[in-house]
């Protein structure tokens, strides 16, 4: 392959492994963590590949800025910020690395759940403020209960694997994956999962089908109170419905790494705290909701894994 004048444009940061591989193989690498239209045309026409995460949207107009683009590589899982169909129509490969953070997200989800169920963060803050409240911080156990996983892909399978030591009954539903029952997990229908689960963890991509998948109807089908976890995308949950479910006792508590109002990322806490929506304010202040800032997959290890996986996929596709 002739790499002369071929440029790889990084529109967001990745582990240093990835740009270094391109440099080692003769490509020009440009780091431009800004809007792509701010690049002059002489640079844009040389761009052979684009590396992004979730901060920027690559819609039709932005894709058209690069007349010689061959691939878009997303360091991460979700592809909702790329107009994949339009890219494909122009023979532009779109790849991502959902395998890279499967362990990170699984560990984070379980960690959040254990923290909330056992009042770990609450108790820590109370002690540091001079309060020693044992009965008020009595917790719950995972042992013997049923854990429901919605979306049995990379992260769903990683969660199931890591829950084995907790002596739980693990069930899963996936609309597009079937016949996956084994010694680890039992495949069930969505209705069966909602009927049987003590815990429900969401691991689906954001698509037209999954927007507000978790809503009033979803919670009305539960047969018992549950603990709820969402580390996938914020807009799969109707937050008002979740709050109503918590306040009515249908949901005992919720672990949310993502929020409905994220436009790919809040980027700073001021944007979130100044948001005009009263429902968001209720979420932030709710004692039965544990929040983290979209970092479930954001580990030092996953950062490098994403870079390594993207490079391997590009090599296998003979794009580099």
Secondary structure, DSSP 8 states (H G I E B T S, - for coil): ---TT-EEEESS---HHHHHHHHHTT-EEEE--S-GGGS-HHHHTTEEEEEE-SSS-B-HHHHTT-TT--EEEESSS--TTB-HHHHHHTT-EEEE-GGGGHHHHHHHHHHHHHHHHTTHHHHHHHHHTT---SGGG-----TT-EEEEE--SHHHHHHHHHTGGGT-EEEEE-TT--S---SS-EE--HHHHHHH-SEEEE-----TTTTT-BSHHHHHT-SS-EEEEE-S-GGGB-HHHHHHHHHTTSEEEEEESS-TT-SS---SHHHHHT---HHHHHHHH-TTEEE--S-TT--HHHHHHHHHHHHHHHHHTT--
